[in-house]
Amino acid sequence: QVQLVESGGGLVQPGGSLRLSCAASGSIFSINAMGWYRQAPGKQRELVAAITSGGSTNYADSVKGRFTISRDNAKNTVYLQMNSLKPEDTAVYYCRALELSGDYWGQGTQVTVSS
């Protein structure tokens, strides 16, 4: 079983920055990929960014050029650097880990972009 703990969310003004982190722990054999998803009220959960153990990345069109995902494989930790934040980025952000034993999700961390 894998546990995911997110941190770094909060309130920020438009144009500001935040860095989210997600640390995986537990019975980890090999995490193939990790990613960040977000869900705003009344909307479907959507992929924000993902990264494989080999370093390949994928971003939603809405965040390209503003967000950067990175990973520390030794620590099984993934980060999301968010710059030039917009009000439409407001959502609960969830960490996801794809491991041999299954598909795991964190509890989520709130990101609010507002003046």
Salt bridges, closest charged atoms under 4 A:
GLU46 OE2 - ARG38 NE 2.88
ASP61 OD1 - LYS64 NZ 3.11
ASP89 OD1 - ARG38 NH1 2.94
ASP89 OD2 - ARG66 NH1 2.78
ASP103 OD2 - ARG96 NH2 2.58
